[in-house]
Amino acid sequence: MGDLVQVLQANQLFKPFSSEELSKLAEHGQEVCLSDGEILFEEGQKDDEALYFITDGAINIIKGQGASAQILAVLSEGNFFGDMSFLDSQPRSATAIASGNATLCKLTPDDFTEFADAAPKAALKFFKVFIAKLIKRLRETDEALMSKYNSIITS
């Protein structure tokens, strides 16, 4: 657990948290280590709906298969993924593959419920940070869509 707390402390996403709050989170989170090219989950897969925080390395998020596969994002330390299944309990919307060796902190909905019961103020802080990051992603997506739309209109 101590190692996971140190790893979380080094992650930008967890900067607002005290060591005590991170210790409580680490009690409920699980460290996951992946090798280069290892698939964590696949598009359409129904699994434990975990949310993953990248504590070291990078993860490719890929939509589609074979020749139609598109890399949607390459996420690195300080980012998270798996948020859609974590929040809506639906199958995975994309495939997650390690790009090099990667270390993650895994948090299932049940883990989060236990964390929230043990540390409600820290859980609220968690959701504020989590939602702020989701809003940032939504704004970036809006900008990308508008840029694409404008390029189509001016073509």
N, C-alpha and C positions, 0 to 999 in steps of 0.2 A: 504494500500500500504506500509506503514512504516514497518508493521510486516513482509511482504514478503521480503522487502529489508534486514531486519535483518536475516531472514532465509537464503536468498541467500548468504549473507556475511559469514555465518557460513559454507557454502558448499565449499569444496576444489576446485571444478570445477570453482568457480567464484572468487577465490583469486586474479587473475590478474586485476579484475575490480575495478574501483573507486566507491565510494558511489553514485556519480552522474550517472554513467553508469548503475549501478544496479537499481537506481530509474527509469530510462528510461525503462529498461527491465521489471521491476515490473509493470509499467503502462500498459504494453501489455500482461504480463503473468497473469495466473489465478491460485490461490491456490486451490488444490484439496485434500480433506481429505478422506481416505479410512479406513474402519474397517477390522479387521482380516478376511481373506477369501473372501473379496469383489473382484469381477471380474471387472477390469477396461475396458478391451476389450478382445475379443476372436479371436482366429486364424481364418482367412478368412473374418473377419468383415471389411466392408468398412465404415469408419467413418470420422471424421474431420482431420485425418492425423496428429494429435498433437504429439509433442515431449514432453517427461516428464522428469523432473529433480527430483531426489529423495532428498528431503530436510530433511526427518526424516523417519526412519523405513526401511522396506525392501519389495522388490517385487520379486515374483517368476515368471520367464519366462518359459512357458511350451509349448512344441511342441507335438501335437497329443492329442488324447482323450482316456478316459477309460484306459484299461490295457496297451495300447501302449503309453500312455503319458510319456514323458521324461522331467524332469526339466533340461533346458538348462543352466540356471544361476539363482543365487540368488543375486540380486543387492541391495546394501544398499546406505546409504547417500553418496553423492558425485558422484553417477553414474547417467546415463540417459538411456532411452530406448524409443522405438517408432521411432528411427532414420530412419529406412528403409522406412516406410510409409511417414514420414515427407519429405524425399528426393525424393522418386519415385512415390508417390501418389497411390501406390498399396494397396490392402487389407492387413490387419495385418498378419504377418507371424507366429505369436505365440500368446499365451494367456498370459495376465499379471494379476496376482492375488496378493493381499496384503498378506504379511506374517507378521501378527501382524498389529497394526495400523500404517498407513503410511501417510506422508504429501508430496505432490508433487507440483511442479510448472509446469503448462501446458502452452505450447506455440504452437499455430497453425501456419501453413504457413502464413496465413493472418496476425496474430499477429506479426510474425517475419518481414514481409514486412513493417508493420507500424513502428516497432522498427528501422529497417534499414533506413527508410525515416527520422525518428526523430534523429537518432544517428548513422550515417554511419561509423564513426571510431570505435565505440563500436561494431557495427555489424560485422566489419572485425575482430576485436579481438575475438568476439564470434566464428566466423567460424574457426579461427586458433586454438582455444582451442578445439572446437568440432571435427575438423579434426584430431588433434593430438590424441585425445582419440579414435577416430575410427581406426586410424593407429595402436595404441597400441593393440586394440582388434583384429585387423587383424593379427598382429605379434603373439599374443597369440594363435590364431586359427591355424596359420601356424605351430607353435611349437607343439600344441596338435595333429594335423594331422600327422606330421612327427614322433612324438612319437608313435602314434597308428600304423602307417605304419611300423616303425622299429620293433615294438613288433610282428606284423603279419609276417614279413620277418624272424625274428629269431625264430619263433615258429615251 
